Amino acid sequence: MPLQFPNKSRSFDDAKRTVRFHGYDGMFEVRFPIEAAALLEKTNSGDAEADYLNAFDRSRPEIQKAAIRVYERNRRSSYLLTASDLK
C-alpha cells in the first residue's frame, strides 16, 4: 500500500520550529516534521504560527509529494523535511 495522508491535521512546534503532519503506510504511522525555514518563502511574514500553518496548507500537495519521494528512498518512521526536499 502506498503512503497516504488521510488525516489533514497539522501542528506547529515552536520549540523545534517545524510544522508536523503524518502519513500512513498501511497501519504504520510516519511522522513528517517540516522545517519552518522551508516554508518561509511561502509565508506572508513568517513570524507567527498561523503564517507557517497557512503556508503549509497552501503548499500541501507539493509537501506531500516531497514526503512520498523521501519515504520511498528509505522507509523509516520519521523524516525531517527541509527546503531542499521541496525542490
ChimeraX attribute file (.defattr): number of C-alpha atoms within 10 A of each C-alpha:
attribute: neighborCount
match mode: 1-to-1
recipient: residues
	/A:1	7
	/A:2	8
	/A:3	18
	/A:4	15
	/A:5	15
	/A:6	9
	/A:7	10
	/A:8	10
	/A:9	10
	/A:10	15
	/A:11	15
	/A:12	20
	/A:13	15
	/A:14	11
	/A:15	6
	/A:16	11
	/A:17	15
	/A:18	24
	/A:19	23
	/A:20	20
	/A:21	19
	/A:22	20
	/A:23	22
	/A:24	17
	/A:25	15
	/A:26	10
	/A:27	7
	/A:28	11
	/A:29	16
	/A:30	21
	/A:31	17
	/A:32	22
	/A:33	23
	/A:34	26
	/A:35	20
	/A:36	27
	/A:37	15
	/A:38	20
	/A:39	23
	/A:40	17
	/A:41	12
	/A:42	16
	/A:43	20
	/A:44	12
	/A:45	10
	/A:46	17
	/A:47	10
	/A:48	12
	/A:49	17
	/A:50	13
	/A:51	18
	/A:52	27
	/A:53	21
	/A:54	15
	/A:55	20
	/A:56	25
	/A:57	14
	/A:58	13
	/A:59	14
	/A:60	13
	/A:61	11
	/A:62	12
	/A:63	22
	/A:64	19
	/A:65	13
	/A:66	18
	/A:67	24
	/A:68	16
	/A:69	14
	/A:70	16
	/A:71	19
	/A:72	12
	/A:73	8
	/A:74	9
	/A:75	12
	/A:76	13
	/A:77	15
	/A:78	14
	/A:79	16
	/A:80	15
	/A:81	21
	/A:82	18
	/A:83	15
	/A:84	8
	/A:85	15
	/A:86	17
	/A:87	8
